[in-house]
Amino acid sequence: MTAIRWGLLAVAGAAMPAAALAANPVNFAIDDVAITGSSPEGYCTPTGRAKLATDLLAKGDLENLTPAMFVRCELRDSAKDMKYDYYLIKSPRAAMPAMARADFIAMMVKELALPAYQNGDATFGEVEKGLSDAMGTKVDLSGAIKPRGNDNVCIYLGGEVTVASAIATYPIAVGGCGTIVGGKMLFVYSYDDPAKPNSVAVQLRRARALADKLTAADGRAN
C-alpha cells in the first residue's frame, strides 16, 4: 500500500483571506457507497476555470481517485494558481474490500511502523511523473511525509514538501487523515503555507475535522 504518496498529486493550491461563508453540502460516491457531509466553513468545490485545473491534476494521479476537493469559496472559479489552503479527499482507484474502521487503523498502524515510513523515505517518482504529465512541465518534489500517530478515527500522515518546477518553487505543509467511511477507505488531506505557526499540526487537525463530517448516506457503520 502506498499510503504516504496518497494526496501528494495535488500539491498546487492558493491562499486568500477567509470569507464568512457557511459550510456547503458534500455528496460523492466510492464504489457503491454514497457519502455525504459538509465542507469546512468558507470552502467550496471548484467550478469553472478552477475545476478545469483541479480535474487536470486529479487525472494525473494514476493510483487514486479524487472524489472531492475544497478551495476558498472566493477562489472557486479562479484561474489563479492554488498554492495553499485547500483540501483533497482521495480514494484508491483499485477496488478495495469493505473494512471496519478499527481493522483499517490496526492494519495501517502496523504497516506505518516499518522503517521506510518512519524515516519518511517515500519515493516521489511516480507522483512527480504524474504531476509533470498533468502540468506539461517537469515537477520535482522533495521533503518527507511521515506517520503522525493515530486515534480511533484516523491514522495520520504529515510533513512538508517542496514543489519545484519551471512555473514556481515553493514549500507546502501537508496533513492527512486515513480512515474508513461506510466501509470504504479514504484519505482526507489538508494543505497550507508551512510558514504559518504549527502548520503541520494544524493541517492534521483540519483533516480530522473534515473526516468527522463524512458519513455513509445509507447510515451503514464505519
C-alpha positions as a Python dict, from the first residue, in 0.01 Angstrom:
ca = {
    (1, 'M'): (0, 0, 0),
    (2, 'T'): (137, 341, -92),
    (3, 'A'): (-34, 544, 177),
    (4, 'I'): (234, 811, 212),
    (5, 'R'): (215, 901, -158),
    (6, 'W'): (-161, 942, -150),
    (7, 'G'): (-270, 1301, -179),
    (8, 'L'): (58, 1448, -295),
    (9, 'L'): (-61, 1470, -653),
    (10, 'A'): (-239, 1798, -597),
    (11, 'V'): (45, 1988, -437),
    (12, 'A'): (-51, 2307, -621),
    (13, 'G'): (-301, 2530, -426),
    (14, 'A'): (-378, 2911, -317),
    (15, 'A'): (-415, 3138, -16),
    (16, 'M'): (-662, 3422, 22),
    (17, 'P'): (-833, 3580, 326),
    (18, 'A'): (-1116, 3371, 467),
    (19, 'A'): (-1470, 3474, 386),
    (20, 'A'): (-1754, 3445, 636),
    (21, 'L'): (-1926, 3169, 442),
    (22, 'A'): (-2114, 2871, 575),
    (23, 'A'): (-2024, 2509, 512),
    (24, 'N'): (-2158, 2354, 193),
    (25, 'P'): (-2320, 2011, 147),
    (26, 'V'): (-2088, 1739, 15),
    (27, 'N'): (-2201, 1433, -180),
    (28, 'F'): (-1982, 1181, -359),
    (29, 'A'): (-1951, 805, -402),
    (30, 'I'): (-1677, 550, -353),
    (31, 'D'): (-1771, 238, -548),
    (32, 'D'): (-2130, 162, -442),
    (33, 'V'): (-2125, 371, -124),
    (34, 'A'): (-2277, 720, -134),
    (35, 'I'): (-2104, 950, 114),
    (36, 'T'): (-2244, 1274, 246),
    (37, 'G'): (-2125, 1550, 472),
    (38, 'S'): (-2030, 1916, 461),
    (39, 'S'): (-1726, 2114, 355),
    (40, 'P'): (-1520, 2317, 602),
    (41, 'E'): (-1677, 2658, 659),
    (42, 'G'): (-1571, 2906, 394),
    (43, 'Y'): (-1467, 2634, 146),
    (44, 'C'): (-1643, 2526, -174),
    (45, 'T'): (-1592, 2274, -452),
    (46, 'P'): (-1413, 2428, -753),
    (47, 'T'): (-1616, 2541, -1053),
    (48, 'G'): (-1538, 2678, -1397),
    (49, 'R'): (-1172, 2755, -1458),
    (50, 'A'): (-1064, 2629, -1116),
    (51, 'K'): (-1237, 2295, -1174),
    (52, 'L'): (-1064, 2252, -1509),
    (53, 'A'): (-726, 2296, -1336),
    (54, 'T'): (-804, 2063, -1047),
    (55, 'D'): (-953, 1798, -1278),
    (56, 'L'): (-630, 1802, -1475),
    (57, 'L'): (-425, 1734, -1164),
    (58, 'A'): (-663, 1464, -1045),
    (59, 'K'): (-636, 1289, -1381),
    (60, 'G'): (-260, 1271, -1334),
    (61, 'D'): (-300, 1061, -1018),
    (62, 'L'): (-291, 708, -1155),
    (63, 'E'): (-326, 542, -815),
    (64, 'N'): (-615, 735, -667),
    (65, 'L'): (-945, 898, -744),
    (66, 'T'): (-1019, 1247, -613),
    (67, 'P'): (-1390, 1245, -532),
    (68, 'A'): (-1381, 1587, -363),
    (69, 'M'): (-1169, 1900, -338),
    (70, 'F'): (-1237, 2220, -147),
    (71, 'V'): (-1086, 2564, -202),
    (72, 'R'): (-1167, 2902, -53),
    (73, 'C'): (-1513, 2992, -180),
    (74, 'E'): (-1388, 3323, -319),
    (75, 'L'): (-1144, 3124, -536),
    (76, 'R'): (-1382, 2853, -653),
    (77, 'D'): (-1390, 2991, -1009),
    (78, 'S'): (-1046, 3148, -1011),
    (79, 'A'): (-778, 3094, -1271),
    (80, 'K'): (-508, 3177, -1013),
    (81, 'D'): (-258, 2910, -917),
    (82, 'M'): (-360, 2743, -592),
    (83, 'K'): (-52, 2700, -376),
    (84, 'Y'): (-204, 2691, -30),
    (85, 'D'): (-510, 2645, 185),
    (86, 'Y'): (-719, 2368, 32),
    (87, 'Y'): (-842, 2015, 97),
    (88, 'L'): (-848, 1691, -101),
    (89, 'I'): (-1031, 1364, -48),
    (90, 'K'): (-862, 1066, -211),
    (91, 'S'): (-965, 705, -256),
    (92, 'P'): (-779, 420, -430),
    (93, 'R'): (-866, 355, -793),
    (94, 'A'): (-833, -21, -732),
    (95, 'A'): (-1142, -182, -583),
    (96, 'M'): (-1087, -241, -213),
    (97, 'P'): (-1280, -481, 11),
    (98, 'A'): (-1511, -329, 270),
    (99, 'M'): (-1336, -283, 604),
    (100, 'A'): (-1427, -179, 954),
    (101, 'R'): (-1255, 142, 1063),
    (102, 'A'): (-1092, -25, 1364),
    (103, 'D'): (-946, -302, 1144),
    (104, 'F'): (-813, -48, 894),
    (105, 'I'): (-644, 158, 1165),
    (106, 'A'): (-486, -153, 1318),
    (107, 'M'): (-358, -264, 977),
    (108, 'M'): (-214, 77, 894),
    (109, 'V'): (-52, 124, 1234),
    (110, 'K'): (136, -200, 1171),
    (111, 'E'): (239, -101, 818),
    (112, 'L'): (342, 252, 909),
    (113, 'A'): (569, 119, 1182),
    (114, 'L'): (808, -1, 909),
    (115, 'P'): (1138, 196, 900),
    (116, 'A'): (1083, 332, 549),
    (117, 'Y'): (766, 508, 662),
    (118, 'Q'): (905, 621, 997),
    (119, 'N'): (1207, 775, 825),
    (120, 'G'): (993, 948, 565),
    (121, 'D'): (1170, 763, 283),
    (122, 'A'): (873, 781, 48),
    (123, 'T'): (956, 765, -320),
    (124, 'F'): (811, 1059, -509),
    (125, 'G'): (899, 922, -853),
    (126, 'E'): (551, 817, -963),
    (127, 'V'): (396, 1126, -809),
    (128, 'E'): (646, 1353, -985),
    (129, 'K'): (575, 1183, -1315),
    (130, 'G'): (200, 1219, -1276),
    (131, 'L'): (229, 1586, -1182),
    (132, 'S'): (473, 1653, -1466),
    (133, 'D'): (247, 1485, -1720),
    (134, 'A'): (-61, 1669, -1592),
    (135, 'M'): (103, 2011, -1584),
    (136, 'G'): (307, 1975, -1902),
    (137, 'T'): (631, 2069, -1729),
    (138, 'K'): (882, 1883, -1512),
    (139, 'V'): (792, 1885, -1143),
    (140, 'D'): (1034, 1780, -868),
    (141, 'L'): (927, 1704, -512),
    (142, 'S'): (1146, 1685, -204),
    (143, 'G'): (1079, 1655, 168),
    (144, 'A'): (924, 1392, 391),
    (145, 'I'): (574, 1280, 480),
    (146, 'K'): (582, 1069, 795),
    (147, 'P'): (335, 885, 1018),
    (148, 'R'): (198, 1116, 1288),
    (149, 'G'): (16, 871, 1512),
    (150, 'N'): (-344, 758, 1522),
    (151, 'D'): (-667, 772, 1716),
    (152, 'N'): (-999, 590, 1681),
    (153, 'V'): (-1089, 788, 1365),
    (154, 'C'): (-765, 835, 1168),
    (155, 'I'): (-416, 726, 1101),
    (156, 'Y'): (-221, 1046, 1045),
    (157, 'L'): (45, 1142, 790),
    (158, 'G'): (211, 1480, 776),
    (159, 'G'): (513, 1685, 684),
    (160, 'E'): (650, 1944, 447),
    (161, 'V'): (716, 1906, 76),
    (162, 'T'): (893, 2144, -161),
    (163, 'V'): (747, 2166, -511),
    (164, 'A'): (990, 2281, -782),
    (165, 'S'): (907, 2345, -1146),
    (166, 'A'): (963, 2599, -1421),
    (167, 'I'): (635, 2761, -1314),
    (168, 'A'): (711, 2808, -944),
    (169, 'T'): (904, 2668, -647),
    (170, 'Y'): (751, 2669, -302),
    (171, 'P'): (714, 2461, 16),
    (172, 'I'): (380, 2330, 137),
    (173, 'A'): (262, 2172, 463),
    (174, 'V'): (52, 1855, 436),
    (175, 'G'): (-164, 1682, 693),
    (176, 'G'): (-355, 1364, 615),
    (177, 'C'): (-618, 1150, 787),
    (178, 'G'): (-665, 796, 659),
    (179, 'T'): (-995, 646, 764),
    (180, 'I'): (-1297, 433, 671),
    (181, 'V'): (-1639, 576, 591),
    (182, 'G'): (-1921, 331, 525),
    (183, 'G'): (-1667, 51, 489),
    (184, 'K'): (-1468, 240, 223),
    (185, 'M'): (-1110, 359, 255),
    (186, 'L'): (-1036, 725, 200),
    (187, 'F'): (-772, 980, 285),
    (188, 'V'): (-852, 1341, 371),
    (189, 'Y'): (-567, 1585, 311),
    (190, 'S'): (-527, 1946, 417),
    (191, 'Y'): (-263, 2177, 264),
    (192, 'D'): (-135, 2520, 365),
    (193, 'D'): (163, 2751, 397),
    (194, 'P'): (434, 2594, 619),
    (195, 'A'): (534, 2944, 736),
    (196, 'K'): (215, 2961, 943),
    (197, 'P'): (260, 2864, 1311),
    (198, 'N'): (246, 2489, 1380),
    (199, 'S'): (135, 2439, 1024),
    (200, 'V'): (166, 2059, 1000),
    (201, 'A'): (-17, 2009, 1331),
    (202, 'V'): (-291, 2245, 1213),
    (203, 'Q'): (-326, 2050, 887),
    (204, 'L'): (-368, 1727, 1079),
    (205, 'R'): (-647, 1881, 1288),
    (206, 'R'): (-815, 2023, 978),
    (207, 'A'): (-803, 1684, 805),
    (208, 'R'): (-955, 1512, 1108),
    (209, 'A'): (-1229, 1775, 1135),
    (210, 'L'): (-1330, 1721, 772),
    (211, 'A'): (-1321, 1342, 809),
    (212, 'D'): (-1555, 1374, 1108),
    (213, 'K'): (-1815, 1539, 881),
    (214, 'L'): (-1835, 1243, 641),
    (215, 'T'): (-2085, 958, 677),
    (216, 'A'): (-2237, 692, 456),
    (217, 'A'): (-2566, 824, 316),
    (218, 'D'): (-2745, 497, 397),
    (219, 'G'): (-2625, 503, 755),
    (220, 'R'): (-2404, 197, 730),
    (221, 'A'): (-2138, 168, 1000),
    (222, 'N'): (-1776, 271, 964),
}
